Amino acid sequence: MNTHGKILIVDDISTHLLLLQTILHDEGYETGITDDPKDVIDLLLKSEYHVVLLDIMMPGMDGFQVLEKIKMQKELSHLNVIIISAKTDSGSIKKALEKGAFDYISKPINIQDVRNKVKSAMIESIL
């Protein structure tokens, strides 16, 4: 299968994972998924991902904490992380970008928005 890159999707709600996975597969991306934020670093270290789609509100560890852990890992700090969240207040968006997120997508998601932002993140990560 010819892919345009590999994306890890992190969300604790399975319907969100499946929706994003379907959208991205239709665009030709390979995906990995997890509903457990504690697994993210291990998954990223085991396989070469180009982009991470990361929910903020998850049990155990929120997306901001996961983003910080990714950015602290030397081997992973280059990864483009796109936050996907129902938190649409400017404070959350600002916090995500300050912590190193590449972009921010609001839930409920707009499919074209997801396609465009993932494509931008992918282009930048491959260059």
C-alpha positions in Angstrom: 0.0 0.0 0.0 1.4 3.3 -1.0 1.1 5.7 1.9 1.7 9.4 2.3 3.0 9.0 5.8 2.1 7.5 9.1 0.0 9.1 11.8 -0.7 8.2 15.4 -4.2 9.0 16.6 -4.7 9.4 20.4 -8.2 9.7 21.7 -10.1 7.9 24.6 -13.3 7.7 22.6 -13.4 4.9 20.0 -15.8 6.6 17.7 -13.4 9.5 17.4 -10.5 7.1 16.6 -12.5 5.3 14.0 -13.8 8.5 12.3 -10.3 10.0 12.1 -8.8 6.8 11.0 -11.4 6.5 8.2 -10.7 10.1 7.0 -7.0 9.6 7.0 -7.1 6.2 5.3 -9.2 7.8 2.5 -6.4 10.3 2.1 -3.8 7.5 1.8 -2.2 7.8 5.2 -1.2 4.8 7.4 -2.5 5.1 10.9 -1.9 3.7 14.4 -4.4 4.3 17.2 -4.5 4.2 20.9 -7.0 5.2 23.5 -4.4 5.2 26.3 -2.3 8.3 26.6 0.3 6.4 28.7 1.1 4.3 25.6 2.0 7.1 23.3 5.7 7.5 23.9 6.3 3.7 23.6 4.3 3.6 20.4 6.2 6.5 18.9 9.6 5.1 19.8 8.7 1.7 18.3 7.5 2.8 15.0 8.2 5.8 12.7 5.3 8.2 12.8 5.3 11.6 11.1 2.3 13.2 12.7 0.4 12.8 16.0 -3.3 13.7 16.4 -3.8 14.2 20.1 -7.0 14.7 22.2 -6.7 16.9 25.2 -9.3 15.6 27.6 -8.4 12.0 28.5 -8.4 10.0 31.8 -5.0 9.4 33.5 -3.0 11.9 31.5 -4.2 14.8 29.4 -3.1 15.8 26.0 -1.0 18.7 27.3 1.0 16.2 29.4 1.5 13.9 26.5 2.6 16.7 24.3 5.2 17.8 26.9 6.5 14.2 27.1 6.8 14.0 23.3 8.6 17.3 23.1 11.0 16.3 25.9 12.1 13.1 24.1 15.1 14.0 21.9 14.1 11.4 19.2 10.5 12.6 19.1 10.7 16.3 19.6 10.6 16.9 15.8 7.2 15.3 15.5 4.3 17.5 14.4 1.5 17.1 17.0 -2.0 18.4 16.1 -4.3 18.8 19.1 -7.9 17.8 18.5 -10.2 19.0 21.2 -13.7 20.1 22.2 -11.9 22.8 24.3 -12.1 25.7 21.9 -11.2 28.5 24.3 -8.3 30.7 23.3 -6.4 29.7 26.5 -6.4 26.0 25.6 -5.3 26.8 22.0 -2.6 29.2 23.2 -1.3 26.6 25.7 -1.2 23.9 23.1 0.8 26.1 20.7 3.1 27.3 23.4 3.9 23.7 24.4 4.9 22.9 20.8 1.7 21.8 19.0 1.9 22.2 15.3 -1.8 23.1 15.0 -5.2 22.8 16.7 -8.4 21.3 15.4 -11.7 21.9 17.2 -14.3 19.2 17.8 -16.8 18.5 16.4 -14.3 18.1 13.6 -14.5 19.5 10.1 -13.3 16.8 7.8 -11.7 19.3 5.3 -10.0 21.0 8.2 -8.5 17.7 9.3 -7.3 16.9 5.8 -5.7 20.3 5.3 -4.0 20.5 8.7 -2.7 17.0 8.5 -1.4 17.6 5.0 0.5 20.7 6.2 2.0 18.9 9.2 3.0 16.0 7.0 4.6 18.2 4.3 6.6 19.9 7.0 7.6 16.7 8.8 8.9 15.1 5.6 10.9 18.1 4.4 
